[in-house]
Amino acid sequence: MIDLRLLREDPDRVRASQRARGEDVALVDALLSADERRRSSGVRFDELRSEQKSLGKLIPKASGDEKAELLKRAEQLKADVKAADAERDAADAETQELLLKLGNLVHPDVPVGGEEDFVTLETHGTIRDFAAEGFEPKDHLELGQRLGAIDVERGAKVSGSRFYFLTGVGALLELALVNAAMAQATAAGFTPMLTPALVRPQSMAGTGFLGQAAQDVYHLPNDDLYLVGTSEVALAAYHMDEIIDADRLPLRYAGFSPCFRREAGSHGKDTRGIFRVHQFDKVEMFSYVTPEESQEEHRRLLEWEKQWLTSLELPFRVIDVATGDLGSSAARKFDCEAWIPTQGKYRELTSTSDCTEFQSRRLSIRVREGKQVRPLATLNGTLCAVPRTIVAILENHQQADGSVRVPEVLRPYLGGREVLEPVAK
């Protein structure tokens, strides 16, 4: 959530942010009104309680008609205090409810617009000319089936659409990717973490995933637990309700977990293969820093993602995601999109978001600097979303005979194997 003081002092900035996101601008005025009622009802409650306490001291000293009047006033005050207390609680609840609906303030450098209004910042690697090499590239599913690596038919039989098995070298390739990604993160100073896949509502709401993304979240109503769509949720809530000394920052974690997404808004999109699925594994980077450090940390996370994709020898580009495609928690987001030959376009493989103080305010995570205690900043960055990375590796490193060359960084984790060979024609 944003700082209410900032809302009061500069409501036009908040309105502009909502407008840029394509979200409801009227929410800002409704929140200002609720906040004013919350503060005024709080003042009235305090005044009535003060009078009530003063009256309580006078009554024992009074007698006769004066005491009767004071007792009468005390009865009225009791009712007024109760009413003021209820009014204050209602206004506070309304303020909090509206505040949770408000997205993070968009960074001023973010391009304004929808999904297609991103700005390309960098392009890396060389896109292969398969025609010049004398063969037409196969898509990842055909390659995966020939390698004995991907089985979507049995995935659908067992669990339904958008589920899959990784088999043989497919399973080994996932383990190689996870181990290589964790090795890079550990070398960069991240603490490896295996995180829970089920979290409480407070954790899910605190990271902002029960707002606009709620349709894609799996909920277990009997337990009131949520399946995470990313280990960002557990890593953000790891220090919930804590005060962290400034000299411990930055705190950096690399979480590995299964991830679950309903993909409710993607009907008919990417239905072939394993690019868009309901369950997948991911290595996620997560940082806690002071607010002043968040922009530099954001660039560092992006550099680690670029290092990873470069080590996999993939052609990719970096985009500055537009305001309407940010997600409620992010003030700014960079995506790394790898080239997918059979689609003839770049597709998102990694993403890094600067959430500033938005999540820490919701989760009550603060930093202590001397005598000052204040919210800190949180940032997240995908290092390796496994299925999409497998898609990019198979398609970009395929050879004419259906085999797939293994990037050097993965070979130590695949027993030195340099090529994945077909096992089925």
WOSUL-V430548 format. One record per helix or strand of 3 or more residues. SS is the DSSP state (H for helix, E for strand). FROM is the first residue (numbers start at 1). LEN is the number of residues. If there is no record, write none. Layout:
((SS | FROM | LEN) (SS | FROM | LEN))
This chain:
((H | 4 | 6) (H | 11 | 11) (H | 26 | 34) (H | 64 | 38) (E | 119 | 6) (H | 130 | 4) (H | 140 | 7) (H | 152 | 8) (H | 169 | 19) (E | 191 | 4) (E | 198 | 3) (H | 201 | 6) (H | 214 | 3) (E | 218 | 3) (E | 225 | 3) (H | 232 | 6) (E | 243 | 3) (H | 246 | 3) (E | 251 | 10) (E | 279 | 11) (H | 291 | 21) (E | 316 | 5) (H | 323 | 3) (E | 332 | 9) (E | 345 | 10) (H | 358 | 6) (E | 366 | 4) (E | 372 | 4) (E | 377 | 9) (H | 386 | 11) (H | 408 | 7))
